[in-house]
Amino acid sequence: MATSQTPLLQGPVLEDSALDNELFWEKNKSRIFTGAAILLFTIVAAIGWFIKTNQANSHAQKLLAEATGIEGYQAVIVKYPSSMPAADARMRIASTLREAGKWDDSTAAFRAFLKDFPKHELAGGALLGIGQNQDSAGDTASAIATYQQVVTQYPQSYAAPYAAYSEAEIYLRSFQREEARRSYNMIGSQFPQSPVARMAASQLSRLAGTPGPQGTTGSIEASVAKPAVEAVPVPTKP
């Protein structure tokens, strides 16, 4: 006869792990299958996108290589608008228009490049091209502002030291010697390894031995170099 002190069951009740696993599977198998299907679809889609992108880029590069003028470059942009060759084509259009003296059209092409490819490695070069167009059109105030924007917005780009040098040239042409000196000194301190650093140092040496605009101006005029760089595109890798 059982008393109140006698347990009704002897020993612990053990859980059946196999039964638990089976129950878990029956309860969640639809979710597991769905998740696996989604993962598989994502992987297949990513592989397909990668292959398609590479093929499109290859075709765009081939079309760009065969292009012989603005119309050819525009064909690349229309057919492959988001590709790297399309970015290169926009830069080539802008440079071609610049060479033809069509400053406004060239600037519009550079701005189109910046709109479509704001993070591109040549974005600084496109902005530099806009500044050069403004300078060539006689709008030196806008050109200076644009050159300064290149330096502040794209300090790590190849275009930044050239923009600073071009800014100094405008000051030098206007006989603003102190402003020119500051720009040249900034190149030496901020871009000491750039190709224009030695040119800036040379200009500083000439300024040091040159009288102001009230004296002889010939040596100032002689020290004014041509634009340090033209905004030509750097060929993109296939």
N, C-alpha and C positions, 0 to 999 in steps of 0.2 A: 504494500500500500504506500503510495507516494505521500510524503509529507510536504509541508510548505518549504522545507529546506532542501528537498530533492529536486534537482533540475529535471525538466521534462525531456531535454535533449542532451545527449552526452557529446562533448567535443564541439569545436567550431563548425559553422556551416561554410563549406568551401565553395567559392564561385567557380563556375565552369567557364574558363577562358575561351575555349573553342566556341562555346555557345555565344559568348559575348561578341566574339569576332564575327560570327555568322550573322548575328542580329545587327551589328554595326554595318556590315556589308549590305544587307538587305535594306537597311534604312537609308544608306548614303550612296548606293551604287549609281543612281541616276546623276547625282551631283559629280561624282568622280568621273563618270563617262563624259559628262558635259565639259568639265574642266580640262580633261585630256584632249577632247576634240578642239576646244578653243586654243589650247597651247599648240597643238599640231597645226591648226589653221594659221596661227600667228607665225610659226616658224616657216611654213611653206610660203606664206605671203611675203615675209621678209626676204627669203631667198629669191622669190620671183621679182620683187622690187629691185633687189640688188642687180640681178641679171639684166633686167629691162633698163635700168639706169645706165649700166655700163655699156650696153649696146647703143642706147640713145646718145651717150656721150661720144662713143666712137664714131657714129654716123655724123654727129654734129661737127666733130673735129675734122672729119674728111671733107664735109661741105665747106667748112671755113677755109681749109687749105686750098680748095679749088676756087674760092671767091676772088674776084678781081677788082671789085669796086664797092661802092656804097650799096648798090642793089643786091650784090652777092652777100654782103654782110647782113643786110636786112632779112634776107631769106633764111639765114641761120637763126636769127632772132625770132622770126615768125614760126618756124618749124620746131625749134628747140628753145623756147623762151627762158627756161630756168637752168639751162646747162652752163657750164663754165665756158665753152666756146661762144655762147651767146654773150656772155660778159665781155669776152675778148673782142667780139664783133662790135659791141657798142663802143668800146674804147677806140677801135680802129676807125669807126665812123666819125667820132668826135675829132680824132687827130687828122683825118683826111679833110674835114671841113675847116679845121684850124689852118692847115697848110694852104687852103684855098682862100684864106682871109675872111671866111664867113664866121666871124666871132660869135654872133648871137646863136646861129645854128649849132655851132660847135659846143657852146655852153649848154644849150638845150640837150644835146646828146650826152654830155657829161652828167647833167642832172638826171637824165633818164637812167643812166648807169647807177648813180648813187641811190636812186629810188628802188631799183630792182635788186641791187647787190650792195646794200649798206655795210655789210661785214666783209666784203671781198678784200683781199690783200692789196688790190690796186685802188681802193676807195680814196686813199690819200692822194694818189696820183691824179685821180679824176678831179678832186677839189683843187689841186695844184693847177690843172689845166684850165679850170674856170678862172682862177686868179690871173693866169697868163693871158687869157682872152680879154679880161677886163683891163689889164695893163696895156695890151696891144691896141685896144679900142680907145685908150686915153683916159679911162676911169681909174686913175691911180688910187684914189681913196678907197674904192671898193676892192681893188686888187690887194692893197695892204691888209684890209680887214680879212679877206679870204686867205691870204698867206698866213696870217696869225691864227686863223681857224685851223689850218692844216697842222700847224705846230702843236696847238693845244688839243685838238681832237684826235690826231694821228701821230703822236710823238715817237712811236716806234717804227713808223713806216719809212721807206726810202725817200719819200717825198718831203718829209719835215725839214731836213737841213737845206734842201733846195728852195723850199718856200721861204725860209729865213734869209737865204742868200738873195733871192729875188726881191724880197722886201727891202733889204739893204741897198740894192741897186736903185730902187725907186728913190730912196732917201738921198743917195749919192747924186743922182741926176738932178735932184731938186736942191742940191747944195746944203742939205740938212746933215751936216757932217757928224754931229753928236748922235743923232738917231741912227745913222749908218754905222757908226762905231759900236753902238750898243748891240745892233743886230749881228755884226761880225763877231763881237766878243761872245755873244750868246752861242753862236755856232761852235766856237772853240771850246766853250765850257760844257755845252749840252750834247754836241755831236762831234767829239774830238776825232772819232775814227771814220767820219764820213768823207767822201771824196772831195767835198767842197771846203773842208776845214783848212786845208793848205791854201786854197784860193782866198778864203776869208782872212787868213793871217797875212797874206801878201797885200790884200787891200788895206789892212790896218797899217802895215808898214808904209804904204804909199800915203795914206792919210796923215801919218805922223810927220811926214816931210812935205806936206802940201799946205800952202796958205789958204785962208778962207776965201769966200767969194769976193771979198773986197780987194784981194790981191790977185796974183796970177791964177787963172782958173784952168789953164791948159792941162796941167798935170792931173787935175780932178777929172776932167773930161776923158783924158787918156786912160784913167784907171777904171772907167766904167766898162765892165765886161758885157758880152752878150748874155741873154738869158741862160742861166746855169743848166737848165734841162728843158727839153721839150716833153710835153705830156704824151709820149708814145707808149703804146701798151707793151707790157712784158709778156711774151708768149706763154700761154698756160700749158701745163702738161696735159698730154692726151689722157 
